[in-house]
């Protein structure tokens, strides 16, 4: 199946030499039940085994996210933090007030990226209008 994309005219702070930018068109969201079904067809695991493993993995990753989490063949997960930076009046050291998780960053392994090398792409820019 092809990956659909659109070419969209650039505006704002993007480089002046880039007249268009490429945006992937999201086709559909595939859930864990669909993935579990596909994994069952390819392995000896049952769909409930896959769902249980994904649930346990999520719980373990949440506990360990003070560290980077590496899933070999997939990639690295790490936290991005946000909060208000202020200067302590006594020590004059900067500190973070109200720290929170901003997002989880993902950096794919080279092996994972290489598995996407044979992806097919199709331009959808003019099919439904820009």
N, CA, C and O atoms as CSV, one atom per row, in Angstrom:
chain,resi,resn,atom,element,x,y,z
A,1,UNK,N,N,0.843,-1.181,0.000
A,1,UNK,CA,C,0.000,0.000,0.000
A,1,UNK,C,C,0.887,1.243,0.000
A,1,UNK,O,O,1.917,1.281,0.674
A,2,UNK,N,N,0.492,2.226,-0.737
A,2,UNK,CA,C,1.286,3.441,-0.896
A,2,UNK,C,C,1.079,4.399,0.269
A,2,UNK,O,O,0.031,4.407,0.914
A,3,UNK,N,N,2.100,5.201,0.518
A,3,UNK,CA,C,2.011,6.296,1.477
A,3,UNK,C,C,1.587,7.527,0.687
A,3,UNK,O,O,2.277,7.930,-0.250
A,4,UNK,N,N,0.467,8.122,1.052
A,4,UNK,CA,C,-0.041,9.285,0.334
A,4,UNK,C,C,0.552,10.558,0.930
A,4,UNK,O,O,0.764,10.649,2.139
A,5,UNK,N,N,0.813,11.535,0.072
A,5,UNK,CA,C,1.346,12.821,0.530
A,5,UNK,C,C,0.741,13.951,-0.281
A,5,UNK,O,O,0.204,13.741,-1.369
A,6,UNK,N,N,0.838,15.155,0.270
A,6,UNK,CA,C,0.427,16.371,-0.432
A,6,UNK,C,C,1.572,17.367,-0.397
A,6,UNK,O,O,2.364,17.390,0.546
A,7,UNK,N,N,1.649,18.179,-1.422
A,7,UNK,CA,C,2.590,19.291,-1.466
A,7,UNK,C,C,1.804,20.543,-1.104
A,7,UNK,O,O,0.818,20.879,-1.761
A,8,UNK,N,N,2.246,21.231,-0.054
A,8,UNK,CA,C,1.540,22.404,0.446
A,8,UNK,C,C,2.472,23.605,0.379
A,8,UNK,O,O,3.641,23.514,0.754
A,9,UNK,N,N,1.953,24.726,-0.097
A,9,UNK,CA,C,2.728,25.959,-0.200
A,9,UNK,C,C,3.198,26.389,1.193
A,9,UNK,O,O,2.428,26.355,2.153
A,10,UNK,N,N,4.468,26.793,1.293
A,10,UNK,CA,C,5.020,27.184,2.589
A,10,UNK,C,C,4.653,28.631,2.926
A,10,UNK,O,O,4.530,29.485,2.048
A,11,UNK,N,N,4.486,28.869,4.194
A,11,UNK,CA,C,4.212,30.204,4.726
A,11,UNK,C,C,4.992,30.365,6.022
A,11,UNK,O,O,5.352,29.373,6.657
A,12,UNK,N,N,5.252,31.580,6.412
A,12,UNK,CA,C,5.834,31.817,7.730
A,12,UNK,C,C,7.333,31.664,7.772
A,12,UNK,O,O,8.039,32.158,6.893
A,13,UNK,N,N,7.832,30.972,8.804
A,13,UNK,CA,C,9.250,30.944,9.134
A,13,UNK,C,C,10.046,29.865,8.401
A,13,UNK,O,O,11.213,29.652,8.731
A,14,UNK,N,N,9.476,29.195,7.447
A,14,UNK,CA,C,10.225,28.187,6.709
A,14,UNK,C,C,11.188,28.874,5.740
A,14,UNK,O,O,10.964,30.023,5.360
A,15,UNK,N,N,12.266,28.178,5.335
A,15,UNK,CA,C,13.243,28.804,4.440
A,15,UNK,C,C,12.595,29.312,3.157
A,15,UNK,O,O,11.671,28.692,2.630
A,16,UNK,N,N,13.085,30.437,2.663
A,16,UNK,CA,C,12.523,31.064,1.458
A,16,UNK,C,C,12.733,30.203,0.219
A,16,UNK,O,O,11.954,30.287,-0.731
A,17,UNK,N,N,13.786,29.368,0.218
A,17,UNK,CA,C,14.055,28.548,-0.959
A,17,UNK,C,C,13.150,27.316,-1.024
A,17,UNK,O,O,13.153,26.605,-2.029
A,18,UNK,N,N,12.380,27.055,0.026
A,18,UNK,CA,C,11.441,25.931,0.019
A,18,UNK,C,C,10.045,26.472,-0.266
A,18,UNK,O,O,9.353,26.944,0.636
A,19,UNK,N,N,9.642,26.398,-1.531
A,19,UNK,CA,C,8.348,26.948,-1.920
A,19,UNK,C,C,7.202,26.052,-1.455
A,19,UNK,O,O,6.109,26.534,-1.156
A,20,UNK,N,N,7.463,24.733,-1.396
A,20,UNK,CA,C,6.460,23.771,-0.954
A,20,UNK,C,C,7.050,22.883,0.132
A,20,UNK,O,O,8.265,22.707,0.216
A,21,UNK,N,N,6.173,22.327,0.960
A,21,UNK,CA,C,6.595,21.339,1.941
A,21,UNK,C,C,5.766,20.080,1.717
A,21,UNK,O,O,4.649,20.149,1.204
A,22,UNK,N,N,6.306,18.950,2.098
A,22,UNK,CA,C,5.636,17.670,1.920
A,22,UNK,C,C,4.967,17.289,3.233
A,22,UNK,O,O,5.591,17.323,4.293
A,23,UNK,N,N,3.681,16.922,3.149
A,23,UNK,CA,C,2.926,16.502,4.323
A,23,UNK,C,C,2.313,15.145,4.026
A,23,UNK,O,O,1.614,14.979,3.027
A,24,UNK,N,N,2.575,14.177,4.893
A,24,UNK,CA,C,1.978,12.850,4.723
A,24,UNK,C,C,0.489,12.938,5.046
A,24,UNK,O,O,0.085,13.575,6.019
A,25,UNK,N,N,-0.309,12.293,4.221
A,25,UNK,CA,C,-1.762,12.244,4.441
A,25,UNK,C,C,-2.036,11.007,5.283
A,25,UNK,O,O,-1.735,9.884,4.877
A,26,UNK,N,N,-2.611,11.227,6.460
A,26,UNK,CA,C,-2.918,10.098,7.333
A,26,UNK,C,C,-4.136,9.372,6.790
A,26,UNK,O,O,-5.193,9.969,6.584
A,27,UNK,N,N,-3.973,8.084,6.562
A,27,UNK,CA,C,-5.025,7.280,5.968
A,27,UNK,C,C,-6.027,6.828,7.022
A,27,UNK,O,O,-7.211,7.151,6.932
A,28,UNK,N,N,-5.566,6.093,8.004
A,28,UNK,CA,C,-6.415,5.634,9.094
A,28,UNK,C,C,-5.526,5.325,10.286
A,28,UNK,O,O,-4.309,5.201,10.149
A,29,UNK,N,N,-6.138,5.201,11.451
A,29,UNK,CA,C,-5.406,4.815,12.649
A,29,UNK,C,C,-5.636,3.328,12.867
A,29,UNK,O,O,-6.775,2.864,12.915
A,30,UNK,N,N,-4.549,2.593,12.997
A,30,UNK,CA,C,-4.630,1.153,13.221
A,30,UNK,C,C,-4.465,0.913,14.715
A,30,UNK,O,O,-3.484,1.357,15.311
A,31,UNK,N,N,-5.413,0.219,15.319
A,31,UNK,CA,C,-5.392,-0.039,16.749
A,31,UNK,C,C,-4.687,-1.335,17.108
A,31,UNK,O,O,-4.276,-2.107,16.242
A,32,UNK,N,N,-4.560,-1.552,18.407
A,32,UNK,CA,C,-3.842,-2.727,18.907
A,32,UNK,C,C,-4.572,-4.022,18.534
A,32,UNK,O,O,-3.925,-5.052,18.339
A,33,UNK,N,N,-5.894,-3.992,18.431
A,33,UNK,CA,C,-6.630,-5.212,18.059
A,33,UNK,C,C,-6.288,-5.647,16.640
A,33,UNK,O,O,-6.109,-6.835,16.372
A,34,UNK,N,N,-6.198,-4.680,15.736
A,34,UNK,CA,C,-5.834,-5.007,14.354
A,34,UNK,C,C,-4.388,-5.506,14.294
A,34,UNK,O,O,-4.094,-6.488,13.612
A,35,UNK,N,N,-3.494,-4.831,15.005
A,35,UNK,CA,C,-2.100,-5.267,15.036
A,35,UNK,C,C,-1.985,-6.661,15.638
A,35,UNK,O,O,-1.217,-7.488,15.146
A,36,UNK,N,N,-2.746,-6.927,16.707
A,36,UNK,CA,C,-2.712,-8.234,17.358
A,36,UNK,C,C,-3.163,-9.328,16.398
A,36,UNK,O,O,-2.603,-10.424,16.387
A,37,UNK,N,N,-4.164,-9.028,15.602
A,37,UNK,CA,C,-4.655,-10.000,14.624
A,37,UNK,C,C,-3.579,-10.312,13.596
A,37,UNK,O,O,-3.363,-11.473,13.250
A,38,UNK,N,N,-2.898,-9.268,13.104
A,38,UNK,CA,C,-1.825,-9.460,12.113
A,38,UNK,C,C,-0.642,-10.214,12.722
A,38,UNK,O,O,-0.043,-11.068,12.069
A,39,UNK,N,N,-0.307,-9.894,13.978
A,39,UNK,CA,C,0.809,-10.578,14.646
A,39,UNK,C,C,0.457,-12.047,14.874
A,39,UNK,O,O,1.324,-12.911,14.747
A,40,UNK,N,N,-0.799,-12.344,15.208
A,40,UNK,CA,C,-1.230,-13.724,15.389
A,40,UNK,C,C,-1.026,-14.518,14.109
A,40,UNK,O,O,-0.593,-15.669,14.155
A,41,UNK,N,N,-1.332,-13.914,12.973
A,41,UNK,CA,C,-1.177,-14.592,11.692
A,41,UNK,C,C,0.287,-14.875,11.366
A,41,UNK,O,O,0.589,-15.818,10.634
A,42,UNK,N,N,1.198,-14.062,11.906
A,42,UNK,CA,C,2.617,-14.200,11.587
A,42,UNK,C,C,3.403,-14.984,12.639
A,42,UNK,O,O,4.536,-15.392,12.385
A,43,UNK,N,N,2.807,-15.198,13.824
A,43,UNK,CA,C,3.525,-15.858,14.918
A,43,UNK,C,C,2.617,-16.869,15.599
A,43,UNK,O,O,1.505,-17.137,15.143
A,44,UNK,N,N,3.109,-17.423,16.696
A,44,UNK,CA,C,2.297,-18.368,17.477
A,44,UNK,C,C,1.568,-17.669,18.630
A,44,UNK,O,O,0.933,-18.333,19.449
A,45,UNK,N,N,1.654,-16.350,18.699
A,45,UNK,CA,C,0.979,-15.610,19.770
A,45,UNK,C,C,-0.505,-15.467,19.470
A,45,UNK,O,O,-0.914,-15.400,18.310
A,46,UNK,N,N,-1.304,-15.421,20.526
A,46,UNK,CA,C,-2.727,-15.142,20.351
A,46,UNK,C,C,-2.927,-13.634,20.448
A,46,UNK,O,O,-2.069,-12.937,20.989
A,47,UNK,N,N,-4.044,-13.113,19.935
A,47,UNK,CA,C,-4.304,-11.676,20.072
A,47,UNK,C,C,-4.285,-11.205,21.533
A,47,UNK,O,O,-3.798,-10.110,21.817
A,48,UNK,N,N,-4.801,-12.008,22.450
A,48,UNK,CA,C,-4.790,-11.602,23.862
A,48,UNK,C,C,-3.368,-11.557,24.412
A,48,UNK,O,O,-3.073,-10.728,25.272
A,49,UNK,N,N,-2.475,-12.436,23.932
A,49,UNK,CA,C,-1.063,-12.375,24.328
A,49,UNK,C,C,-0.449,-11.046,23.899
A,49,UNK,O,O,0.268,-10.410,24.671
A,50,UNK,N,N,-0.730,-10.635,22.680
A,50,UNK,CA,C,-0.175,-9.389,22.146
A,50,UNK,C,C,-0.703,-8.192,22.929
A,50,UNK,O,O,0.064,-7.310,23.316
A,51,UNK,N,N,-2.021,-8.162,23.164
A,51,UNK,CA,C,-2.622,-7.049,23.921
A,51,UNK,C,C,-2.029,-6.983,25.328
A,51,UNK,O,O,-1.724,-5.895,25.818
A,52,UNK,N,N,-1.865,-8.133,25.981
A,52,UNK,CA,C,-1.285,-8.166,27.325
A,52,UNK,C,C,0.168,-7.688,27.313
A,52,UNK,O,O,0.586,-6.956,28.209
A,53,UNK,N,N,0.931,-8.095,26.308
A,53,UNK,CA,C,2.332,-7.681,26.211
A,53,UNK,C,C,2.438,-6.175,25.979
A,53,UNK,O,O,3.281,-5.514,26.586
A,54,UNK,N,N,1.601,-5.634,25.115
A,54,UNK,CA,C,1.620,-4.188,24.851
A,54,UNK,C,C,1.236,-3.420,26.111
A,54,UNK,O,O,1.846,-2.397,26.420
A,55,UNK,N,N,0.237,-3.900,26.836
A,55,UNK,CA,C,-0.193,-3.248,28.077
A,55,UNK,C,C,0.921,-3.268,29.121
A,55,UNK,O,O,1.188,-2.255,29.768
A,56,UNK,N,N,1.567,-4.414,29.282
A,56,UNK,CA,C,2.671,-4.523,30.241
A,56,UNK,C,C,3.851,-3.650,29.825
A,56,UNK,O,O,4.503,-3.036,30.670
A,57,UNK,N,N,4.124,-3.595,28.514
A,57,UNK,CA,C,5.215,-2.761,28.003
A,57,UNK,C,C,4.946,-1.293,28.300
A,57,UNK,O,O,5.847,-0.567,28.721
A,58,UNK,N,N,3.719,-0.856,28.083
A,58,UNK,CA,C,3.338,0.535,28.375
A,58,UNK,C,C,3.557,0.856,29.854
A,58,UNK,O,O,4.117,1.901,30.185
A,59,UNK,N,N,3.120,-0.036,30.740
A,59,UNK,CA,C,3.286,0.186,32.178
A,59,UNK,C,C,4.756,0.246,32.578
A,59,UNK,O,O,5.148,1.109,33.363
A,60,UNK,N,N,5.570,-0.658,32.046
A,60,UNK,CA,C,6.997,-0.678,32.363
A,60,UNK,C,C,7.708,0.554,31.826
A,60,UNK,O,O,8.561,1.131,32.500
A,61,UNK,N,N,7.354,0.956,30.610
A,61,UNK,CA,C,7.984,2.142,30.024
A,61,UNK,C,C,7.643,3.384,30.834
A,61,UNK,O,O,8.505,4.241,31.028
A,62,UNK,N,N,6.408,3.503,31.312
A,62,UNK,CA,C,6.007,4.658,32.115
A,62,UNK,C,C,6.810,4.711,33.405
A,62,UNK,O,O,7.151,5.798,33.870
A,63,UNK,N,N,7.120,3.563,33.992
A,63,UNK,CA,C,7.914,3.529,35.220
A,63,UNK,C,C,9.367,3.896,34.975
A,63,UNK,O,O,10.023,4.445,35.860
A,64,UNK,N,N,9.874,3.604,33.798
A,64,UNK,CA,C,11.294,3.777,33.489
A,64,UNK,C,C,11.604,5.033,32.699
A,64,UNK,O,O,12.746,5.211,32.275
A,65,UNK,N,N,10.645,5.901,32.486
A,65,UNK,CA,C,10.867,7.022,31.581
A,65,UNK,C,C,11.781,8.111,32.144
A,65,UNK,O,O,12.031,9.098,31.452
A,66,UNK,N,N,12.287,7.971,33.367
A,66,UNK,CA,C,13.345,8.865,33.811
A,66,UNK,C,C,14.626,8.570,33.053
A,66,UNK,O,O,15.544,9.389,33.020
A,67,UNK,N,N,14.680,7.410,32.451
A,67,UNK,CA,C,15.801,6.967,31.609
A,67,UNK,C,C,15.340,6.968,30.159
A,67,UNK,O,O,14.153,7.124,29.873
A,68,UNK,N,N,16.285,6.795,29.255
A,68,UNK,CA,C,15.902,6.483,27.877
A,68,UNK,C,C,15.487,5.026,27.858
A,68,UNK,O,O,16.074,4.203,28.559
A,69,UNK,N,N,14.486,4.701,27.067
A,69,UNK,CA,C,14.061,3.315,26.899
A,69,UNK,C,C,14.381,2.917,25.467
A,69,UNK,O,O,13.955,3.573,24.516
A,70,UNK,N,N,15.145,1.821,25.322
A,70,UNK,CA,C,15.533,1.348,24.001
A,70,UNK,C,C,14.843,0.019,23.734
A,70,UNK,O,O,15.005,-0.936,24.494
A,71,UNK,N,N,14.078,-0.040,22.660
A,71,UNK,CA,C,13.494,-1.287,22.181
A,71,UNK,C,C,14.264,-1.660,20.920
A,71,UNK,O,O,14.051,-1.064,19.865
A,72,UNK,N,N,15.163,-2.650,21.023
A,72,UNK,CA,C,16.024,-2.995,19.890
A,72,UNK,C,C,15.217,-3.272,18.627
A,72,UNK,O,O,14.216,-3.988,18.653
A,73,UNK,N,N,15.674,-2.690,17.526
A,73,UNK,CA,C,15.003,-2.849,16.250
A,73,UNK,C,C,13.906,-1.834,16.036
A,73,UNK,O,O,13.468,-1.636,14.903
A,74,UNK,N,N,13.448,-1.182,17.095
A,74,UNK,CA,C,12.398,-0.178,16.994
A,74,UNK,C,C,12.988,1.211,17.205
A,74,UNK,O,O,12.952,2.042,16.297
A,75,UNK,N,N,13.532,1.473,18.399
A,75,UNK,CA,C,14.158,2.766,18.635
A,75,UNK,C,C,14.196,3.154,20.093
A,75,UNK,O,O,13.984,2.329,20.981
A,76,UNK,N,N,14.474,4.443,20.329
A,76,UNK,CA,C,14.650,5.004,21.664
A,76,UNK,C,C,13.490,5.932,22.007
A,76,UNK,O,O,13.020,6.700,21.167
A,77,UNK,N,N,13.042,5.849,23.246
A,77,UNK,CA,C,11.998,6.717,23.766
A,77,UNK,C,C,12.587,7.516,24.921
A,77,UNK,O,O,13.309,6.963,25.751
A,78,UNK,N,N,12.288,8.806,24.982
A,78,UNK,CA,C,12.756,9.645,26.084
A,78,UNK,C,C,11.740,10.754,26.329
A,78,UNK,O,O,10.901,11.043,25.477
A,79,UNK,N,N,11.829,11.367,27.501
A,79,UNK,CA,C,10.887,12.413,27.873
A,79,UNK,C,C,11.389,13.786,27.473
A,79,UNK,O,O,12.592,14.049,27.482
A,80,UNK,N,N,10.457,14.657,27.122
A,80,UNK,CA,C,10.721,16.086,26.995
A,80,UNK,C,C,9.934,16.747,28.123
A,80,UNK,O,O,8.763,16.431,28.336
A,81,UNK,N,N,10.575,17.661,28.842
A,81,UNK,CA,C,10.005,18.267,30.045
A,81,UNK,C,C,9.714,19.738,29.792
A,81,UNK,O,O,10.420,20.401,29.032
A,82,UNK,N,N,8.667,20.240,30.436
A,82,UNK,CA,C,8.364,21.666,30.364
A,82,UNK,C,C,8.108,22.174,31.775
A,82,UNK,O,O,7.894,21.392,32.702
A,83,UNK,N,N,8.133,23.476,31.921
A,83,UNK,CA,C,7.884,24.114,33.210
A,83,UNK,C,C,8.338,25.557,33.170
A,83,UNK,O,O,8.816,26.041,32.143
A,84,UNK,N,N,8.187,26.247,34.298
A,84,UNK,CA,C,8.578,27.645,34.398
A,84,UNK,C,C,9.976,27.732,35.012
A,84,UNK,O,O,10.216,27.213,36.103
A,85,UNK,N,N,10.885,28.386,34.310
A,85,UNK,CA,C,12.252,28.549,34.825
A,85,UNK,C,C,12.308,29.836,35.636
A,85,UNK,O,O,11.843,30.888,35.196
A,86,UNK,N,N,12.880,29.731,36.816
A,86,UNK,CA,C,13.035,30.917,37.654
A,86,UNK,C,C,14.405,30.873,38.318
A,86,UNK,O,O,15.041,29.821,38.394
A,87,UNK,N,N,14.843,32.020,38.793
A,87,UNK,CA,C,16.130,32.106,39.483
A,87,UNK,C,C,15.878,32.144,40.980
A,87,UNK,O,O,15.128,32.987,41.471
A,88,UNK,N,N,16.510,31.228,41.700
A,88,UNK,CA,C,16.389,31.184,43.159
A,88,UNK,C,C,17.053,32.435,43.722
A,88,UNK,O,O,18.229,32.675,43.450
A,89,UNK,N,N,16.317,33.251,44.515
A,89,UNK,CA,C,16.891,34.506,45.020
A,89,UNK,C,C,18.053,34.311,45.994
A,89,UNK,O,O,18.891,35.201,46.135
A,90,UNK,N,N,18.114,33.172,46.660
A,90,UNK,CA,C,19.181,32.945,47.636
A,90,UNK,C,C,20.460,32.416,46.990
A,90,UNK,O,O,21.553,32.899,47.286
A,91,UNK,N,N,20.326,31.435,46.119
A,91,UNK,CA,C,21.508,30.810,45.522
A,91,UNK,C,C,21.818,31.335,44.129
A,91,UNK,O,O,22.907,31.096,43.608
A,92,UNK,N,N,20.879,32.046,43.522
A,92,UNK,CA,C,20.991,32.551,42.156
A,92,UNK,C,C,21.155,31.430,41.125
A,92,UNK,O,O,21.653,31.656,40.023
A,93,UNK,N,N,20.729,30.218,41.499
A,93,UNK,CA,C,20.692,29.109,40.561
A,93,UNK,C,C,19.327,29.088,39.886
A,93,UNK,O,O,18.309,29.416,40.494
A,94,UNK,N,N,19.328,28.706,38.651
A,94,UNK,CA,C,18.053,28.593,37.947
A,94,UNK,C,C,17.409,27.255,38.285
A,94,UNK,O,O,18.085,26.231,38.391
A,95,UNK,N,N,16.109,27.283,38.452
A,95,UNK,CA,C,15.357,26.084,38.804
A,95,UNK,C,C,14.096,26.014,37.945
A,95,UNK,O,O,13.693,26.989,37.311
A,96,UNK,N,N,13.496,24.840,37.946
A,96,UNK,CA,C,12.280,24.607,37.182
A,96,UNK,C,C,11.112,24.520,38.150
A,96,UNK,O,O,11.106,23.693,39.061
A,97,UNK,N,N,10.134,25.371,37.945
A,97,UNK,CA,C,8.935,25.393,38.767
A,97,UNK,C,C,7.810,24.695,38.006
A,97,UNK,O,O,7.652,24.919,36.806
A,98,UNK,N,N,7.038,23.869,38.670
A,98,UNK,CA,C,5.930,23.126,38.059
A,98,UNK,C,C,6.369,22.279,36.865
A,98,UNK,O,O,5.807,22.417,35.779
A,99,UNK,N,N,7.370,21.399,37.046
A,99,UNK,CA,C,7.800,20.566,35.913
A,99,UNK,C,C,6.709,19.584,35.519
A,99,UNK,O,O,6.008,19.031,36.367
A,100,UNK,N,N,6.582,19.380,34.206
A,100,UNK,CA,C,5.592,18.449,33.654
A,100,UNK,C,C,6.179,17.786,32.427
A,100,UNK,O,O,7.127,18.286,31.821
A,101,UNK,N,N,5.603,16.658,32.074
A,101,UNK,CA,C,5.992,15.983,30.834
A,101,UNK,C,C,5.371,16.748,29.670
A,101,UNK,O,O,4.155,16.931,29.616
A,102,UNK,N,N,6.218,17.194,28.735
A,102,UNK,CA,C,5.720,17.876,27.541
A,102,UNK,C,C,5.305,16.860,26.495
A,102,UNK,O,O,4.216,16.948,25.928
A,103,UNK,N,N,6.184,15.886,26.239
A,103,UNK,CA,C,5.883,14.831,25.264
A,103,UNK,C,C,6.878,13.695,25.446
A,103,UNK,O,O,7.821,13.803,26.230
A,104,UNK,N,N,6.665,12.624,24.731
A,104,UNK,CA,C,7.628,11.533,24.667
A,104,UNK,C,C,8.262,11.598,23.283
A,104,UNK,O,O,7.574,11.570,22.263
A,105,UNK,N,N,9.588,11.686,23.272
A,105,UNK,CA,C,10.321,11.749,22.002
A,105,UNK,C,C,10.653,10.329,21.551
A,105,UNK,O,O,10.895,9.447,22.375
A,106,UNK,N,N,10.662,10.120,20.251
A,106,UNK,CA,C,10.998,8.823,19.670
A,106,UNK,C,C,12.077,9.017,18.621
A,106,UNK,O,O,11.944,9.853,17.727
A,107,UNK,N,N,13.158,8.231,18.736
A,107,UNK,CA,C,14.224,8.238,17.734
A,107,UNK,C,C,14.363,6.807,17.210
A,107,UNK,O,O,14.829,5.925,17.931
A,108,UNK,N,N,13.965,6.576,15.966
A,108,UNK,CA,C,13.962,5.209,15.452
A,108,UNK,C,C,15.365,4.652,15.253
A,108,UNK,O,O,16.304,5.388,14.950
A,109,UNK,N,N,15.490,3.337,15.430
A,109,UNK,CA,C,16.731,2.633,15.107
A,109,UNK,C,C,16.935,2.633,13.600
A,109,UNK,O,O,15.971,2.708,12.837
A,110,UNK,N,N,18.176,2.549,13.177
A,110,UNK,CA,C,18.503,2.480,11.755
A,110,UNK,C,C,17.824,1.273,11.113
A,110,UNK,O,O,17.340,1.350,9.983
A,111,UNK,N,N,17.793,0.168,11.837
A,111,UNK,CA,C,17.154,-1.053,11.332
A,111,UNK,C,C,15.677,-0.821,11.005
A,111,UNK,O,O,15.175,-1.313,9.994
A,112,UNK,N,N,14.988,-0.072,11.861
A,112,UNK,CA,C,13.578,0.237,11.642
A,112,UNK,C,C,13.406,1.134,10.414
A,112,UNK,O,O,12.528,0.906,9.582
A,113,UNK,N,N,14.264,2.166,10.315
A,113,UNK,CA,C,14.204,3.064,9.153
A,113,UNK,C,C,14.486,2.317,7.860
A,113,UNK,O,O,13.839,2.565,6.842
A,114,UNK,N,N,15.451,1.400,7.897
A,114,UNK,CA,C,15.787,0.638,6.696
A,114,UNK,C,C,14.637,-0.258,6.263
A,114,UNK,O,O,14.495,-0.548,5.076
A,115,UNK,N,N,13.805,-0.704,7.218
A,115,UNK,CA,C,12.663,-1.548,6.857
A,115,UNK,C,C,11.604,-0.748,6.096
A,115,UNK,O,O,10.707,-1.329,5.485
A,116,UNK,N,N,11.707,0.582,6.132
A,116,UNK,CA,C,10.767,1.442,5.416
A,116,UNK,C,C,11.287,1.877,4.047
A,116,UNK,O,O,10.599,2.598,3.324
A,117,UNK,N,N,12.500,1.441,3.686
A,117,UNK,CA,C,13.133,1.872,2.438
A,117,UNK,C,C,12.327,1.530,1.196
A,117,UNK,O,O,12.365,2.279,0.220
A,118,UNK,N,N,11.599,0.419,1.205
A,118,UNK,CA,C,10.872,0.020,0.001
A,118,UNK,C,C,9.442,0.570,-0.025
A,118,UNK,O,O,8.601,0.075,-0.775
A,119,UNK,N,N,9.166,1.588,0.787
A,119,UNK,CA,C,7.835,2.209,0.800
A,119,UNK,C,C,7.547,2.868,-0.545
A,119,UNK,O,O,8.436,3.448,-1.168
A,120,UNK,N,N,6.304,2.770,-0.980
A,120,UNK,CA,C,5.843,3.405,-2.202
A,120,UNK,C,C,5.116,4.691,-1.835
A,120,UNK,O,O,4.428,4.739,-0.815
A,121,UNK,N,N,5.255,5.728,-2.644
A,121,UNK,CA,C,4.639,7.025,-2.354
A,121,UNK,C,C,3.760,7.458,-3.510
A,121,UNK,O,O,4.060,7.190,-4.674
A,122,UNK,N,N,2.666,8.135,-3.172
A,122,UNK,CA,C,1.734,8.605,-4.188
A,122,UNK,C,C,1.301,10.026,-3.857
A,122,UNK,O,O,0.891,10.317,-2.734
A,123,UNK,N,N,1.397,10.913,-4.857
A,123,UNK,CA,C,1.045,12.316,-4.681
A,123,UNK,C,C,-0.477,12.485,-4.712
A,123,UNK,O,O,-1.126,12.133,-5.696
A,124,UNK,N,N,-1.032,13.020,-3.637
A,124,UNK,CA,C,-2.486,13.252,-3.539
A,124,UNK,C,C,-2.827,14.737,-3.635
A,124,UNK,O,O,-3.973,15.119,-3.401
A,125,UNK,N,N,-1.857,15.576,-3.973
A,125,UNK,CA,C,-2.040,17.028,-3.950
A,125,UNK,C,C,-3.209,17.486,-4.788
A,125,UNK,O,O,-4.014,18.303,-4.340
A,126,UNK,N,N,-3.314,16.979,-5.983
A,126,UNK,CA,C,-4.334,17.491,-6.904
A,126,UNK,C,C,-5.557,16.581,-7.030
A,126,UNK,O,O,-6.476,16.872,-7.796
A,127,UNK,N,N,-5.564,15.496,-6.290
A,127,UNK,CA,C,-6.689,14.567,-6.373
A,127,UNK,C,C,-7.945,15.160,-5.753
A,127,UNK,O,O,-9.033,15.036,-6.315
A,128,UNK,N,N,-7.801,15.815,-4.579
A,128,UNK,CA,C,-8.957,16.402,-3.895
A,128,UNK,C,C,-8.784,17.900,-3.725
A,128,UNK,O,O,-9.524,18.512,-2.955
A,129,UNK,N,N,-7.857,18.494,-4.400
A,129,UNK,CA,C,-7.575,19.933,-4.277
A,129,UNK,C,C,-6.447,20.171,-3.301
A,129,UNK,O,O,-6.116,19.305,-2.491
A,130,UNK,N,N,-5.859,21.352,-3.382
A,130,UNK,CA,C,-4.737,21.670,-2.525
A,130,UNK,C,C,-5.268,22.137,-1.237
A,130,UNK,O,O,-4.499,22.470,-0.336
